[in-house]
């Protein structure tokens, strides 16, 4: 797994940025594939999959795009240039002679404007489970399903994270809930773990909030 920032530099960075992320201690010949996530324009995640056995680079876009093959071919060209830079700068030759080409794999498309991160995580999991084969990724992407998957992923991350649960929402890890909405934010506290949550992040309506405030309430982590 390649750091997402380094992946972004390889695909979109200038020469100075590339040289500062040349990874001279890494021997890519020891790897059969590389996976990473790429943040495009600071608002959209794509999956980068470098499959060494077939010399193919996939830049997978969870949104519908007729340019996916072109984007993958551009990524392959940038990766070729990256390894040539490493040879020039450090006299290392791993992957430098590989003739990288762009490819496209079958995959589902997100159906909303906010699930790209969850979709690429699920695609990465499918890629790893199918390796060394190139998968035809298929899973449900309905808004209802993605909402549940975002919640499950957030809970998984929170369980492995360390942050001030008495100051920030345990679901979104922020002071204010994401997106535009009412300037007034309702908070609820779990009676077991004492974590605080934005009611909005848990999709709680006024009746749910009242029950949580007046009765014994367990958060999703404690249920």
C-alpha positions in Angstrom: 0.0 0.0 0.0 1.5 3.3 -1.1 0.9 6.5 0.9 -1.9 8.5 -0.8 0.1 11.7 -0.7 3.0 10.1 -2.5 0.7 8.6 -5.0 -0.8 12.0 -5.7 2.7 13.5 -6.1 3.7 10.7 -8.6 0.6 11.3 -10.7 0.3 15.1 -10.5 3.4 16.6 -8.8 6.2 18.7 -10.3 9.8 17.7 -10.6 10.8 19.0 -7.2 7.9 17.2 -5.5 8.8 14.0 -7.3 12.4 14.0 -6.2 11.4 14.5 -2.6 9.2 11.4 -2.8 11.7 9.2 -4.7 11.6 6.4 -2.0 15.3 5.4 -2.5 15.1 2.7 0.2 12.2 0.9 -1.5 12.9 -1.9 -3.9 9.8 -2.2 -6.0 11.1 -5.5 -7.5 10.0 -7.1 -4.2 6.4 -6.2 -4.9 3.9 -7.8 -7.4 1.5 -4.9 -7.1 0.9 -1.5 -5.5 -2.4 -0.1 -4.2 -3.1 3.5 -3.2 -5.8 6.1 -3.0 -5.5 9.3 -5.0 -7.3 12.6 -4.0 -8.2 14.6 -7.0 -8.9 18.3 -6.7 -9.2 17.9 -2.9 -12.8 16.5 -3.3 -12.8 13.2 -5.1 -11.1 9.9 -4.4 -9.8 7.4 -7.0 -8.1 4.0 -6.7 -4.6 3.5 -8.1 -3.7 -0.1 -8.8 -0.3 -0.9 -10.3 -0.3 -4.6 -11.4 3.3 -5.5 -12.1 2.7 -9.0 -13.6 0.7 -7.5 -16.5 2.6 -4.1 -16.5 -0.8 -2.4 -16.2 -1.8 0.7 -14.3 -5.4 1.3 -13.3 -6.7 4.6 -12.1 -10.2 3.7 -11.2 -12.8 6.4 -10.9 -15.9 5.5 -8.8 -17.9 8.2 -10.6 -18.9 7.6 -14.2 -16.1 8.7 -16.5 -15.6 8.2 -20.2 -11.9 9.2 -19.6 -11.0 6.4 -17.3 -8.7 4.6 -19.9 -7.1 8.0 -20.8 -6.5 8.7 -17.2 -5.0 5.3 -16.6 -2.7 5.7 -19.6 -1.6 9.1 -18.3 -1.0 7.5 -14.9 1.1 4.8 -16.6 3.2 7.5 -18.3 3.7 9.4 -15.1 4.8 6.2 -13.3 7.2 5.4 -16.1 8.7 8.8 -15.7 8.9 8.4 -11.9 11.0 5.2 -12.1 13.3 6.8 -14.6 13.8 9.7 -12.2 14.7 7.3 -9.5 17.3 5.7 -11.7 18.8 9.1 -12.6 18.8 10.3 -9.0 19.7 7.2 -7.1 21.1 4.8 -9.7 18.4 2.2 -8.8 16.7 0.3 -11.6 13.7 -1.5 -10.0 10.7 -1.3 -12.4 12.5 1.1 -14.6 12.4 -1.1 -17.7 8.8 -2.0 -17.3 6.6 -0.8 -20.2 3.6 0.4 -18.3 0.3 0.7 -20.0 -3.1 1.9 -18.8 -6.0 -0.4 -18.2 -9.7 -0.5 -17.2 -11.4 -2.9 -14.8 -15.1 -3.4 -14.4 -16.4 -1.7 -11.3 -19.7 -0.2 -9.8 -20.4 3.5 -9.9 -21.3 5.7 -7.0 -24.9 7.0 -7.1 -24.4 10.1 -4.9 -21.8 12.9 -4.5 -20.3 11.8 -1.2 -19.5 8.1 -1.3 -16.3 8.0 -3.5 -14.1 7.3 -0.4 -16.2 4.3 0.7 -16.4 3.0 -2.9 -12.6 3.1 -3.4 -12.0 1.4 -0.1 -14.4 -1.4 -1.0 -12.8 -1.7 -4.5 -9.4 -1.9 -2.9 -10.6 -4.8 -0.7 -12.0 -6.6 -3.8 -8.7 -6.1 -5.6 -6.7 -7.6 -2.8 -9.0 -10.5 -2.4 -8.8 -11.3 -6.2 -5.0 -10.9 -6.5 -3.2 -11.9 -8.7 -6.2 -11.9 -11.0 -7.7 -8.6 -12.2 -11.2 -8.5 -10.7 -14.4 -7.4 -12.2 -15.5 -5.6 -9.1 -19.2 -5.7 -8.2 -21.1 -4.6 -5.1 -24.2 -2.6 -4.3 -23.8 1.2 -4.6 -27.3 2.4 -3.7 -27.6 5.5 -1.6 -29.1 3.5 1.3 -26.3 0.9 1.1 -23.6 3.5 0.9 -25.0 5.3 3.9 -24.8 2.1 6.0 -21.3 1.4 4.7 -20.1 4.9 5.5 -21.3 4.5 9.0 -19.7 1.0 9.4 -16.4 2.3 8.1 -16.5 5.4 10.3 -17.1 3.1 13.4 -14.3 0.8 12.4 -11.9 3.8 12.0 -13.1 5.3 15.3 -12.5 2.1 17.2 -8.9 2.2 16.0 -8.5 6.0 16.5 -7.4 8.1 19.4 -9.1 11.5 19.8 -10.9 13.7 22.3 -14.3 12.0 22.4 -15.5 14.6 24.9 -15.0 17.5 22.5 -15.7 16.0 19.0 -18.4 13.9 17.5 -17.4 10.2 17.7 -19.0 9.7 14.3 -17.5 12.5 12.1 -14.6 13.5 14.5 -15.5 17.2 14.1 -17.1 19.9 16.1 -19.8 20.6 13.6 -21.6 18.0 11.4 -20.5 17.8 7.8 -22.5 19.6 5.1 -24.8 22.6 5.2 -27.7 22.6 7.6 -29.1 24.3 10.7 -26.5 26.3 12.7 -27.9 24.6 15.8 -26.4 21.2 16.4 -28.1 18.6 18.6 -25.7 16.4 20.6 -26.4 13.1 22.3 -24.2 11.2 24.7 -23.9 7.4 25.1 -24.7 6.3 28.6 -22.2 3.4 28.4 -19.0 4.8 26.8 -19.8 8.5 27.3 -18.9 9.4 23.7 -20.7 12.4 22.2 -22.4 12.3 18.8 -24.1 14.8 16.5 -27.7 13.6 16.2 -27.4 14.5 12.5 -24.5 12.1 12.0 -26.7 9.3 13.4 -29.7 10.4 11.3 -31.7 10.8 14.5 -35.0 12.7 14.3 -36.6 14.7 17.1 -38.2 11.6 18.7 -34.9 9.7 18.7 -33.2 12.7 20.3 -35.8 13.0 23.0 -35.6 9.3 23.8 -31.8 9.6 24.1 -32.1 12.6 26.3 -34.7 11.2 28.7 -33.9 7.5 28.7 -30.9 5.1 28.7 -29.2 5.4 25.3 -26.5 3.2 23.7 -24.4 4.5 20.8 -23.7 2.3 17.7 -20.4 1.2 19.2 -21.9 -0.1 22.4 -25.0 -1.8 21.0 
